């Protein structure tokens, strides 16, 4: 990984800072309190999202009470250019983060950015700090020590002390395993016990073979029972289907019987009405002669009424002619 540049805005001692890193070894020199460690902390925070200082001290004293605090770090891994941006927003210093790869946004949000950076960096914060940074105090102690003390300090700065601890633990585990192996050797059986155990194993294998044959026989019987069960189940399913059809037909038969009862009742009513109509027809047939005479008399009455009207009309015309004749 190669650091390219760092940009800070309203972060601790820096109201604004833009810093480009040159190739090779980079040394940052300045007075106490000038902000050398702040640059280290800003790089660590950009990469790992964790600041060991008080959150309330993040905003620069030169900034407004509600001004945003922004950190941006650009670095290169292989052929890929990464840019991580972190910020503290508003009075409550709400945190936010974004990660870009070749100017393409790949993660947004503190957790998402931290998880993605773990995949990209493949290194923990403490290991990165030991392998990349050497603080002023460590350099001063290194220059003041010699011999074995300087060797131990260099190994500590490079993280080799962790390897020493791991090696010591491995050696301890090896000694412990050797002791346990020696104890297990003492618990090994003699030749007579081994022979007895082999005999017992042979008998167990024989019993196992017998049990295997019995198992195969029982398994064969089980398959026969299962086959019989499937055949009986098929018959049962067929009978159940017939029962369902019978119940359905019984229901339809009940409905048909109800309809038959209704039709029978209607038939009886229609037969009664038909009989009444026949009686009425017979009665009308008996009265047909009287009705014909009635119609004949009615017709004659109509003709008489017409004659009367003609007579009245002729009398009126005769009276009018007489009056006209007098005139």
VEXDREN-2710 file (C-alpha; in Angstrom, 1 decimal):
% VEXDREN-2710
k/r/px/py/pz
1/UNK/0.0/0.0/0.0
2/UNK/1.3/3.5/-0.9
3/UNK/-0.2/6.6/0.8
4/UNK/-0.7/9.4/-1.8
5/UNK/-2.3/12.4/0.1
6/UNK/-4.2/13.4/3.1
7/UNK/-6.8/16.3/3.4
8/UNK/-8.1/17.6/6.7
9/UNK/-10.8/20.2/7.5
10/UNK/-11.5/21.4/11.0
11/UNK/-9.7/18.4/12.5
12/UNK/-8.1/19.0/15.9
13/UNK/-5.1/21.4/15.3
14/UNK/-5.8/21.8/11.6
15/UNK/-8.4/24.2/10.3
16/UNK/-7.3/23.0/6.8
17/UNK/-4.5/20.8/5.7
18/UNK/-3.6/19.2/2.3
19/UNK/-0.5/16.9/2.5
20/UNK/1.0/14.9/-0.3
21/UNK/3.3/12.0/0.5
22/UNK/6.4/11.5/-1.5
23/UNK/7.8/8.1/-2.4
24/UNK/10.1/6.4/0.0
25/UNK/10.6/7.1/3.7
26/UNK/8.7/10.1/4.9
27/UNK/9.6/12.0/8.1
28/UNK/7.4/14.6/9.7
29/UNK/9.3/17.2/11.8
30/UNK/7.9/19.9/14.0
31/UNK/7.7/21.4/17.5
32/UNK/5.8/19.7/20.3
33/UNK/2.0/20.2/19.8
34/UNK/2.5/21.2/16.2
35/UNK/0.2/18.3/15.0
36/UNK/2.6/15.6/14.0
37/UNK/0.8/12.9/15.9
38/UNK/-2.5/14.3/14.7
39/UNK/-1.5/13.4/11.1
40/UNK/-0.8/9.9/12.2
41/UNK/-4.1/9.7/14.1
42/UNK/-6.0/11.0/11.0
43/UNK/-4.4/8.4/8.8
44/UNK/-5.3/5.6/11.3
45/UNK/-8.8/6.9/11.7
46/UNK/-9.4/7.1/7.9
47/UNK/-8.2/3.5/7.4
48/UNK/-9.6/1.8/10.5
49/UNK/-12.4/4.1/11.7
50/UNK/-11.3/4.3/15.3
51/UNK/-10.0/7.4/17.2
52/UNK/-8.4/6.8/20.6
53/UNK/-9.0/10.5/21.6
54/UNK/-12.1/12.1/23.0
55/UNK/-14.8/12.5/20.4
56/UNK/-15.6/16.0/21.7
57/UNK/-12.0/17.1/20.9
58/UNK/-12.2/16.1/17.2
59/UNK/-13.5/19.5/16.0
60/UNK/-10.8/22.2/15.7
61/UNK/-10.9/25.2/18.0
62/UNK/-10.6/27.4/14.9
63/UNK/-13.9/26.1/13.5
64/UNK/-17.5/27.2/14.2
65/UNK/-19.4/25.1/16.8
66/UNK/-21.5/23.4/14.2
67/UNK/-18.9/23.2/11.4
68/UNK/-18.4/19.8/9.8
69/UNK/-15.1/17.9/10.4
70/UNK/-13.8/16.1/7.3
71/UNK/-10.9/13.7/6.7
72/UNK/-9.9/12.3/3.3
73/UNK/-7.1/9.9/2.6
74/UNK/-6.0/8.6/-0.8
75/UNK/-3.8/5.5/-1.2
76/UNK/-2.9/3.0/-3.9
77/UNK/-2.8/-0.8/-3.7
78/UNK/-1.5/-2.4/-6.9
79/UNK/-3.2/-0.8/-9.8
80/UNK/-6.3/0.4/-7.8
81/UNK/-6.6/3.9/-6.4
82/UNK/-8.7/4.1/-3.2
83/UNK/-10.1/7.2/-1.5
84/UNK/-11.7/7.1/1.9
85/UNK/-13.6/10.0/3.3
86/UNK/-14.8/10.4/6.9
87/UNK/-16.7/13.2/8.5
88/UNK/-18.3/14.4/11.7
89/UNK/-21.5/16.4/11.0
90/UNK/-23.2/19.2/13.0
91/UNK/-23.2/19.9/16.7
92/UNK/-23.6/16.3/17.7
93/UNK/-20.7/15.2/15.6
94/UNK/-22.6/12.5/13.8
95/UNK/-20.2/10.2/12.0
96/UNK/-20.3/9.3/8.3
97/UNK/-18.0/7.5/5.8
98/UNK/-17.5/6.8/2.1
99/UNK/-15.0/4.6/0.2
100/UNK/-14.2/5.0/-3.5
101/UNK/-12.3/2.7/-5.7
102/UNK/-11.0/4.3/-9.0
103/UNK/-13.6/7.1/-8.4
104/UNK/-16.4/4.6/-8.0
105/UNK/-18.4/4.5/-4.7
106/UNK/-18.0/1.0/-3.3
107/UNK/-19.2/1.5/0.3
108/UNK/-21.1/4.1/2.3
109/UNK/-21.7/4.2/6.1
110/UNK/-19.2/3.7/8.9
111/UNK/-19.8/-0.1/9.3
112/UNK/-19.8/-0.8/5.5
113/UNK/-16.6/1.2/4.9
114/UNK/-14.8/-0.4/7.9
115/UNK/-15.8/-3.9/6.6
116/UNK/-14.7/-3.1/3.1
117/UNK/-11.3/-1.7/4.3
118/UNK/-10.6/-4.9/6.3
119/UNK/-11.0/-6.8/3.0
120/UNK/-8.8/-4.4/1.1
121/UNK/-5.9/-3.8/3.6
122/UNK/-5.6/-7.4/5.1
123/UNK/-3.9/-6.0/8.2
124/UNK/-5.1/-5.0/11.7
125/UNK/-4.7/-1.5/13.1
126/UNK/-1.9/-2.3/15.6
127/UNK/0.0/-4.3/13.0
128/UNK/-0.3/-1.4/10.6
129/UNK/0.8/1.1/13.2
130/UNK/3.9/-0.9/14.1
131/UNK/4.9/-1.6/10.5
132/UNK/4.3/1.9/9.1
133/UNK/4.5/4.5/11.9
134/UNK/7.3/5.2/14.4
135/UNK/6.5/8.0/16.8
136/UNK/8.9/10.6/18.1
137/UNK/9.2/9.0/21.5
138/UNK/10.1/5.6/20.0
139/UNK/12.7/7.1/17.8
140/UNK/14.2/9.0/20.7
141/UNK/14.4/5.8/22.8
142/UNK/15.9/4.0/19.9
143/UNK/18.7/6.5/19.5
144/UNK/19.4/6.4/23.2
145/UNK/19.7/2.6/23.5
146/UNK/22.4/0.3/22.2
147/UNK/23.1/-3.5/21.9
148/UNK/20.4/-5.9/23.0
149/UNK/18.0/-3.2/24.2
150/UNK/18.0/-1.6/20.8
151/UNK/17.5/-5.0/19.2
152/UNK/14.5/-5.7/21.4
153/UNK/13.0/-2.2/20.6
154/UNK/13.5/-2.7/16.9
155/UNK/11.8/-6.1/17.1
156/UNK/8.9/-4.6/19.0
157/UNK/8.6/-1.7/16.5
158/UNK/8.4/-4.3/13.7
159/UNK/6.0/-6.5/15.5
160/UNK/8.5/-9.3/15.9
161/UNK/7.9/-9.5/19.6
162/UNK/4.5/-11.0/18.8
163/UNK/6.3/-13.7/16.8
164/UNK/8.5/-14.4/19.8
165/UNK/5.4/-14.8/22.0
166/UNK/3.8/-17.2/19.4
167/UNK/7.1/-19.2/19.2
168/UNK/7.3/-19.5/23.0
169/UNK/3.7/-20.6/23.1
170/UNK/4.3/-23.2/20.4
171/UNK/7.4/-24.5/22.2
172/UNK/5.3/-24.8/25.4
173/UNK/2.6/-26.6/23.6
174/UNK/5.1/-29.0/22.1
175/UNK/6.6/-29.8/25.5
176/UNK/3.0/-30.4/26.8
177/UNK/2.2/-32.7/23.9
178/UNK/5.4/-34.7/24.5
179/UNK/4.6/-35.1/28.1
180/UNK/1.1/-36.3/27.2
181/UNK/2.5/-38.7/24.6
182/UNK/4.9/-40.2/27.2
183/UNK/2.0/-40.7/29.6
184/UNK/0.0/-42.4/26.8
185/UNK/2.9/-44.7/26.0
186/UNK/2.8/-45.9/29.7
187/UNK/-0.9/-46.8/29.2
188/UNK/-0.2/-49.0/26.2
189/UNK/-1.3/-52.7/26.5
190/UNK/1.1/-55.7/26.7
191/UNK/1.2/-58.5/24.1
192/UNK/-1.1/-60.8/26.1
193/UNK/-3.7/-58.0/26.5
194/UNK/-3.4/-57.2/22.8
195/UNK/-4.0/-60.9/21.9
196/UNK/-7.0/-61.0/24.1
197/UNK/-8.3/-57.8/22.6
198/UNK/-7.7/-59.1/19.1
199/UNK/-9.6/-62.3/20.0
200/UNK/-12.5/-60.2/21.4
201/UNK/-12.4/-58.1/18.2
202/UNK/-12.6/-61.3/16.1
203/UNK/-15.6/-62.6/18.1
204/UNK/-17.1/-59.1/17.8
205/UNK/-16.6/-59.2/14.0
206/UNK/-18.2/-62.6/13.9
207/UNK/-21.2/-61.4/15.9
208/UNK/-21.3/-58.4/13.8
209/UNK/-21.5/-60.6/10.6
210/UNK/-24.3/-62.6/12.2
211/UNK/-26.1/-59.5/13.1
212/UNK/-25.6/-58.2/9.6
213/UNK/-27.1/-61.3/8.1
214/UNK/-30.0/-61.1/10.5
215/UNK/-30.4/-57.4/9.6
216/UNK/-30.5/-58.2/5.9
217/UNK/-33.1/-60.9/6.6
218/UNK/-35.2/-58.5/8.6
219/UNK/-34.6/-55.8/6.0
220/UNK/-35.9/-58.2/3.3
221/UNK/-39.0/-59.0/5.5
222/UNK/-39.4/-55.3/6.0
223/UNK/-39.4/-54.7/2.2
224/UNK/-42.0/-57.4/1.8
225/UNK/-44.2/-55.9/4.5
226/UNK/-43.7/-52.5/2.9
227/UNK/-44.7/-53.9/-0.5
228/UNK/-47.8/-55.5/1.1
229/UNK/-48.5/-52.2/2.9
230/UNK/-48.3/-50.3/-0.4
231/UNK/-50.7/-52.8/-2.1
232/UNK/-53.2/-52.6/0.8
233/UNK/-52.9/-48.9/0.9
234/UNK/-53.7/-48.8/-2.8
235/UNK/-56.8/-50.9/-2.2
236/UNK/-57.7/-48.7/0.7
237/UNK/-57.3/-45.5/-1.5
238/UNK/-59.5/-47.1/-4.1
239/UNK/-62.1/-48.0/-1.5
240/UNK/-61.9/-44.5/-0.1
241/UNK/-62.4/-43.1/-3.6
242/UNK/-65.5/-45.3/-4.0
243/UNK/-66.8/-44.2/-0.6
244/UNK/-66.3/-40.6/-1.7
245/UNK/-68.2/-41.2/-4.9
246/UNK/-70.9/-43.1/-3.1
247/UNK/-71.3/-40.2/-0.7
248/UNK/-71.5/-37.8/-3.6
249/UNK/-74.1/-39.9/-5.4
250/UNK/-76.0/-40.3/-2.2
251/UNK/-76.1/-36.5/-1.9
252/UNK/-77.2/-36.2/-5.5
253/UNK/-79.9/-38.9/-4.9
254/UNK/-81.2/-37.0/-1.9
255/UNK/-81.5/-33.8/-3.9
256/UNK/-83.3/-35.7/-6.7
257/UNK/-85.7/-37.2/-4.3
258/UNK/-86.5/-33.8/-2.9
259/UNK/-87.0/-32.5/-6.5
260/UNK/-89.2/-35.6/-7.2
261/UNK/-91.3/-34.9/-4.1
262/UNK/-91.7/-31.3/-5.3
263/UNK/-92.7/-32.4/-8.8
264/UNK/-95.2/-34.9/-7.4
265/UNK/-96.8/-32.2/-5.3
266/UNK/-96.9/-29.9/-8.3
267/UNK/-98.4/-32.8/-10.4
268/UNK/-101.2/-33.3/-7.8
269/UNK/-101.9/-29.5/-7.7
270/UNK/-102.0/-29.5/-11.5
271/UNK/-104.3/-32.5/-11.6
272/UNK/-106.7/-30.8/-9.1
273/UNK/-106.6/-27.6/-11.2
274/UNK/-107.3/-29.6/-14.4
275/UNK/-110.3/-31.2/-12.8
276/UNK/-111.6/-27.9/-11.7
277/UNK/-111.1/-26.5/-15.2
278/UNK/-113.0/-29.5/-16.7
279/UNK/-115.9/-28.9/-14.3
280/UNK/-115.9/-25.3/-15.2
281/UNK/-115.8/-26.2/-18.9
282/UNK/-118.8/-28.6/-18.4
283/UNK/-120.7/-25.9/-16.6
284/UNK/-119.9/-23.5/-19.4
285/UNK/-120.9/-26.0/-22.0
286/UNK/-124.2/-26.4/-20.2
287/UNK/-124.7/-22.6/-20.2
288/UNK/-123.6/-22.2/-23.8
289/UNK/-127.2/-22.4/-25.2
290/UNK/-128.5/-19.8/-22.8
291/UNK/-125.4/-17.7/-23.6
292/UNK/-126.1/-18.0/-27.4
293/UNK/-129.8/-17.0/-26.8
294/UNK/-128.5/-14.1/-24.8
295/UNK/-126.2/-13.0/-27.6
296/UNK/-129.1/-13.3/-30.1
297/UNK/-131.4/-11.2/-28.0
298/UNK/-128.6/-8.8/-27.5
299/UNK/-128.1/-8.5/-31.2
300/UNK/-131.9/-8.0/-31.7
301/UNK/-131.9/-5.4/-29.0
302/UNK/-129.1/-3.6/-30.8
303/UNK/-131.1/-3.6/-34.1
304/UNK/-134.2/-2.4/-32.3
305/UNK/-132.1/0.4/-30.8
306/UNK/-130.8/1.4/-34.3
307/UNK/-134.4/1.4/-35.6
308/UNK/-135.5/3.6/-32.7
309/UNK/-132.7/6.0/-33.4
310/UNK/-133.6/6.1/-37.1
311/UNK/-137.3/6.6/-36.2
312/UNK/-136.3/9.5/-33.8
313/UNK/-134.1/10.9/-36.4
314/UNK/-136.8/10.8/-39.1
315/UNK/-139.4/12.4/-36.8
316/UNK/-137.0/15.3/-36.1
317/UNK/-136.3/15.7/-39.8
318/UNK/-140.1/15.6/-40.5
319/UNK/-140.7/18.3/-37.9
320/UNK/-137.9/20.4/-39.4
321/UNK/-139.3/19.9/-43.0
322/UNK/-142.8/21.0/-41.7
323/UNK/-141.4/24.1/-40.2
324/UNK/-139.5/24.9/-43.4
325/UNK/-142.6/24.3/-45.5
326/UNK/-144.6/26.8/-43.4
327/UNK/-141.8/29.4/-44.0
END
